[in-house]
Structure formats: C-alpha cells, structure tokens
Amino acid sequence: MRLSYRAGICALALLAGSAALQFEPAVLRNLVVDAGGHRLAVGAVKVPLWSAAVAQSADSLSLDNVSFTFGSTTYEAKRIEFSGISSSRADLEALFSSSSTEPMESRLKRISVKQILIPEARVKQTLGQDVQTTTYRNTTLTDVVQGRITSAIIEATGAETKRAKGSLVVSNGRATMSELDLTALARLYEAKAESTSAPFAKIYGAFAIENIDVTDNETNVTFKVGRMSGRDFMGRQTRDSWNGTFGLFTEMAERQELSPEDQARFFPALADLLDAFQIGYVEASGIEVNTKTKGKPGQARIGRVAYTGGTETQPADMRWEGFEFSDKENRVKLDGLSLTGFSFRQTLDGLRTLQGKSFDDLDPAMIRSLVPTLGTLRLQGVSIDGTTDDEGKKVKVQAGLKGFELTADKPVNAIPTNFRFGLQNLTMALPSNSTDDGVKELVALGYKTIDVSFLAAATWNEAASEIALSEVSFQGLDMGNIGLTGRIGNVGKDLFNPDTALATVALVGARAKAVDLTVENKGLFERYMAQAAKEQKTTPESLRRTYAAAAAFVVPAMIGSSEQAQTLSQAVARFIAKPGKLSVSATPKDSSGLGIAEAMVVQDPKDILGKLNVSAKVE
C-alpha cells in the first residue's frame, strides 16, 4: 500500500512539474520603443518556467500584444512565438529596448531563430479618407539567420478598404516568400541615401501568391488572379529614407490640391522612390475581371501578364498573353501584347532636377526632358466583333489585325531617332450602310472586305548626318502595292534641339539625296476603270486607251518637256495602258543633294525636275 501511495504521489508530482514547465511567466512587460516616425510596443515577453527559474537564456519565448506603428500604418499581433533561438538574451532585449540608439538594422543582424509563428496579424493603414485593414493568418517564418528569413509562409490573407462610397475587399490563399532580408529592409526605412547612385540591396529572392480575389462594391467589379509570382526584388535608400518619403506622401494625400510648393517637394520625392525599386521578374496568370454595372455587364480574361526588369545586358520587357473581352454587343480578342526596351530613366532624372519648380513653371525644354522612352510595342492576333455608332445608327464592326508594331527609341532630347510603325493584315468587313465617304467609295468599287498592310521606318545616322527613310509601303489585297525609300542628308543634332528656332534652321538646311518609288497594280486599277467606264457609258478598255494617250500629253504640260519629264510621262502612260509595276528613281544632279528650303520656295515644278536625274520603268 505504501509503495502504491508513493507511486501515486510521484505521478502527481510529475504531472504538476510538467504543467509548471509549460507555464510561461512574463519576464518583461509593457515595452515601448519610440524612435521618431515609428513606435513598437510589446505587452509582455514570456519564457518557459524552467528558463526563468534557472535565469538562463531561453531557446524559445513568446510576445503578447505586439504593435508597430509606422506613419499612418499600424501592425498588430496578439501573439508571436519564437523557437530555436540561438541569439543571447541581451541581443533579444536590445531588439526591444526603448533607450537604445543603435540602428534597427544592427540589432536585427544579431537575431537568429529557427522558427517564428504568428497565428494572426493585422495591419491597419490610413490613406487620406480611406482606411484599409489587412489580416494575415498562420504566418510561419523559418530559419532566421542574422535577421535574414530563409522562408516565409502565410496560409491566408484578407483585406478590406473602407471608402466614402462602398468598400474594396481583397483575399488570397497561401503566400510564400524566400530570402527575406529584414536588415536590408530596416536600413531602407531608417537610413538616408548618401547619393542617387547608391547600390541596390536584395529585399527578397522569390514570392508566390495563390487565388487572389478582389471585389469593389462601389463599382460592382470583381477581379481574380489564379497565381502571382516573382523574384529578385531590390531596393535602395531614398534621399529622406523610405520612412521620410512615405511620411511626405501621407501628408500630401490629405490635401485636396497640390500647390506649386507642394509639387516642387512631391514630384522629386516620387521620382526618388520609384527609382529605389528594381524587380527582376513578376508574372500573374489566370486573370479574370467581371463587371456587373447595371445595363453594362462585361467579362475580361487574360491568360498571363509578365514583367522582366531591365539590366545592363537586357532591356525591360512587359507582355500580355491571351486577352479576351466580351459584353452584350462586343467581343475583343488579343493573342499577345509586348512592350520591350521602354525606359523611364529620363523621366525620373528630370523629376529629380526640377529644383524647386512646379509643373506650371516648366519651359518646353524641361517638359521634353520628362518624356519616357517607348521602346517597341507589338500586338498579335487582334479580332473585333461588335458594333459602333455611325451618326446615330448602330453599325456592325468585324475586324482583325495579324500584327502591329510601333518602335520609338534611341531618343535625342526626347525625340526618337529610330522609328518604325507597321500594320500587318488589317482586315475589316465593310458595312454597306456606312455614312463614311471612304467606306462608301470602297463599297462602290466592289469591295466587301479589305485586307491591308502598312509600314513606315526611318533612322537617323549621327555619324553620316543623314536620315534614312528605309521603307514606306502599303499593300492591299486585290488592290496594289506602293513602296517609297529615300535619304535626307545634312541633318545634324540641332534638328532635335529643344530650341525650335535652332531645330527649324537645321531642318531648312537638310538636303534630299535620293528617292525611289514603286507602284504595283493588284486589281484596284481595273475596279476603278470598270466603275468609271460604267459612269461614262463606255468600256474599260476604251477608257484605259483614252487615259494613256492623255497622260502622254498632260504630264509634260504639267512638269515640262525636259528629258526627265519625257521619261516620266512615257512611263506613266505605259503603266495606264497596261497596269503592272511602275518604278521611278530620282537623285539630285548636285552631289550634295537638293535643299529642302530650295524646294519649298520653287514656284514651278518644272524647275525642281530640272535639278534631278530621273529614271523610270514599267514591268
């Protein structure tokens, strides 16, 4: 009996001891760190009983009722649990010390923890009159080494923004992040940049977010993203630190209108902050947008959107893939869109150098300095099936575009020196009830649809002081082809000068050096002749012979009877008599070219033709 009694007492003691070991007494309470601009408060710091009992550093602890305020943003967590702590107790206490003058970056570097668990965290942010509250559930931070988090997982996130009218609700599923550097982030918030060329620091390596859902109750719009991911997010300090810059934005957000003095402060700070980010890559897939506005419901889908940041060896690139939009009367489809080689460097540098000026004080030269570089924009596979309003009538529109390209880069004083614009296979069904004169004329010629392509390309060669018009062309199915090339010399850098007087002088001094023109009939000429013959009650063949004979006399009367004029008029007459392909080339007799100013003041075309060597042939 005595043995059983002892065993029972031991068992009870063991249970009591185990419970006591799990009890967490508070070793610190009501900690507050207030360092101008941000405030950290901790209700209690708790450690296991056995650690407190032997006064040793614990390898685990918990924080209760934690809050961190940064400007108009407050972060709150009822409990944060740390386990596998390898930092000393002094390092942990220094992290929450209210009297420490040591930068947060240095304190974070001494923190190493195996795991941090946050069951629930809440962030409240005020932006003007809008209040946003975000809740993060089941956050796990793993392998924190010297303030750098190897991986972070958030199981679910929900946010609500309350506005004057309606609200915006955002939610998403599991979110992951790797290589999050808290020390670098702390440095960005606290430290001011010593120069605008400060190096970038990696903030995190990669992230992924699943099932993003956004609902705007004011506009009745819902937005969904199946998955968003990215990598290599970099950052650097701003002139007033991120803390100071965000504080300025909060101040400006409360104002109805920015005064000239406010603009002089705001725009350089905005440029500074935008230039403080660098993203390696980010993409989103499975995007859906639905609008439920009364009377105008619509849906849009995008298969994928991606952005690749520019580096010294590759240009920035942005692209959309698989875009579709539809509503009650319209359907639009776009296979792909890309924008490559764009740059806001000139814009950011220009905003930085406003030197206390507002937008109202800017001269044309300064405004031009803010223009970004477009790069190359391309679209592929565009189709439209819908309606449009034509003088009060609804007209059916069915159109397609195989490809579109616009290149405008290599700028000099914000003016592109490399330009290319092209449309490939623009197709459209011609509505028979259209009131547009051009459409009515094409329908009268017997066209039910059109299929046309166009290209214009020009480049400035600084070394040769020359603009090469490499191609201006038009092709129309069952219509014909037109092509033009040329060169303009004596074009120096002053042509792109912001001073319009200097630019005008440079333009006047330019000299045309060569022009080549080709015209090829592919059916338009026959259609025109058939229509004209019907109106004149004759045959197309008879009318063509009449026009050809007239050209042999009319053209010389207009441009003279010189050898060049005779060559040109005979070629035009032969082309009318038997439409095929007409090629005309012209070069100035003066090797330096034909002056643009000289051509502009000539009264009679015969005088210009006399200064040219002209060749023409018909095939």
PyMOL commands that set and color helices and strands:
alter all, ss='L'
color gray80, all
select helices_A, chain A and resi 2-22+49-53+89-95+104-108+182-190+241-253+260-274+345-352+359-361+364-368+437-444+493-496+500-508+524-536+540-559+563-577+596-601+605-609
alter helices_A, ss='H'
color red, helices_A
select strands_A, chain A and resi 26-35+38-46+60-70+73-85+113-127+130-145+148-162+167-172+175-181+201-216+221-235+277-291+298-308+317-327+331-340+375-390+393-412+415-429+449-461+466-476+480-489+511-521+581-588+594-595+612-618
alter strands_A, ss='S'
color yellow, strands_A
deselect
rebuild
show_as cartoon
